[in-house]
Amino acid sequence: MKLNISAITVAATVSLTSSAFAGGHSYDGPTFDLSGKWSEFRIGFLGDEAAADVIASNQCLKDYVEAAYNIPAKLYTFKDYAGTMEAFAGGNLD
């Protein structure tokens, strides 16, 4: 299975920085204009609770990604780990 290194790097960066800003802190750091490369940034979550609750509780991450990367972000939930990994490996998640 071949994974895109830049996608892994971006995903790791988002996950590390999102935890730091999840408390509603303002972000004055650098931004990246990915609008020339990607039309959207797709984020997947495991469905351990109701999909609407997962998306609502991660709205701050969506807002952060949109501000930091200058592209729209979309949040998706999956029923299980396998579905999330299939979507990521298939290029349907960033």
N, C-alpha and C positions, 0 to 999 in steps of 0.2 A: 504494500500500500504506500503510495507516494503522497506525502503531504507538502503543501506549499509552505516553505519556511517563513516567508513574509506574513502569511496568514496566522501562523503559530505565534510569531513575534507580536503582532498586533493584538491577538487574543490574550496573550500573557500580559501585555502592557495594560490592556483594558481591565483585566481581572485584578491586577495588582493595584492600579490606581483607583479603581472604583471602590475598593474596600476602604481606602483612605478618605474618600469624599462622600461616602454613603450617609454620613451624619448631616448633610446639608451645608457643608463648608463651601465657601466660595473658592473658585479655582482661578488663579492668576498666572498659571504656568503657560508653557508654549502650546500652540495649537498646530495642527497639521491639516493642510488642505488636500484631502483625498478625493475631492469632487472630480478631478480629472482622471482618476484611476477606477473608482468604484461609484456606482449609482446609489448604493445603500449599504449599510452595515447590519448584518443579520446575527442576532444573538439568541442562543437557545438555552433553555432551562429545563431541568428535570421536573416532572409533574408530581411532586410529593404533596401538593395541596391543590386546591381549585385553580384552574388556569387563570381566571380573572384575578385572583388574589396574588398569584406569582407575578403577573404583569404589573399590577398596581404597586406591589412592594418594590419592584425594580424600575419604576418610572424614573427615579433619580439617575440610574445608570444610563438609561436611554437619553435623558437630557444632557448628561455629561458627554456621552459619545458624540451626540449631534453637535455640541458646542466645540469639543476638542478636535473633531475630524472634519467638520464642515460638510457632513453628508447626513441624510436621514438614517435613523436606526429603526430596526424592526425587531420586536421581541416575540419569540416563539416558545411554546411549551411542548414537551413530549411526555408520553406516558411512562417511559422507562429509559434507563441508561442506554440500552442498545439503540433505541430510536434516535437519541441525541447523537451518539457516535456515528451512526449511519449517515445522518444528515451532515455532520461535520466532514466525515471522510468523503462523502459524495460531492462536496463543494457547495452545499446548500446553507451552510453557516460559516460565518467569518470568525 
